[in-house]
Amino acid sequence: MDNILYDKHYNCLACDSEFKTKKVRSGKIRTTHIDSDLCSYYDGIVPYYYEINICPQCGFAFTDSFAPLKTNQKQMIYEDYAKRYLPQGVPNLCDERDEHEAILSFRLALGAGFAMKEQPKLLAGICMRLAWLHRMAERPEAEHEFLDAANRFFQVAYETQQDSLGDAYYLHMLGDTSLRLDRISEARRWFSQLFAPANSGYRYIELARDAWAEHRYEQETTN
Ligand SMILES: [Zn+2]
């Protein structure tokens, strides 16, 4: 574990304090399995646990992808965040994290992302990780709650954003989350767009095809 984790320095987006927090050396981990919505499983450690940075001074949470806060917005955004999400005080989540602490870190990052009006694709990504952690712990209701939230953010992202992630990724996530939420006609609509020839080069196209094919196979065998 010592070998896999290392300390990385950050400056808090809200209060500017410098702190260090544990990160995972990506070269030291090995993927053992990947679900159709890209939830990855690893030998021994769950790298998702360490994605969120939480300032030990003020409790503000952020990912490496969050935009810097404008100086004139810092106080208002922080106060709004602290009032809603830190009623129990500032946690210290800079050391090794257990599952409970990892979920708390993502919930705080979601709160901070809301307060900052962060991009829908980032909020969708945080919701997917919360869904995955609940999936790994076999809590399907909580998993579905966050898949539903992710699905809504992905729709906004798909309709409003043009970026390097590309349409195929959004169509994949929209199709897969819809399928897992049992919204079959929606899933069919997203997947049929994904399976258009223009997306045949998409990296995870086979994963998406398999998920949809498996669903259809299950439908045929239960009918
Ligand atoms: Zn801070």
Boltz pocket constraint, residues with backbone or C-beta under 6 A from the ligand:
constraints:
  - pocket:
      binder: B
      contacts: [[A, 12], [A, 13], [A, 14], [A, 15], [A, 16], [A, 17], [A, 55], [A, 56], [A, 57], [A, 58], [A, 59], [A, 60]]
      max_distance: 6.0
